[in-house]
C-alpha cells in the first residue's frame, strides 16, 4: 500500500499571480504556477530536460485548446501544467505534483 503525504509548502501571498516561482520540496526544485482566475496552483519540475537547466518557473504561461502550459524560457517547448507532458516533443516530460489550496496555504502531495 502506497501512502501519500501532503506538505504545507507556502502561503498564497508567496506566489505571483499568473506567473511562476521556484520552491524546494525536499531536495527537488519545483516550479509553482498560481492562476487566480481558476483558483489553482500547478506544480511541475523546475528542470527543463531539453535546455538542461533549472528554469521552468521563469517560463510563460499560455493555453492551447483546453491545455494550460508553461513555455520553457530557453527553447520555448510547451509543457502541460496538469501533468508535465511536452506538447511539442512526446519523448520528454516534466514531473508533476498534485496541489491544493487550503485557506491561504498551498499544499503539495508527495509519495
Secondary structure, 3 states (H helix, E strand, C coil): CCCCEEEEEEEHHHCCECEEEEEEECCEEEEEEEECCCCEEEEEECEECCCCEECHHHCEEEEECCEEEEECCCCCCEEECCCCEECCCCCCECCEECEEEECCEEEEEEC
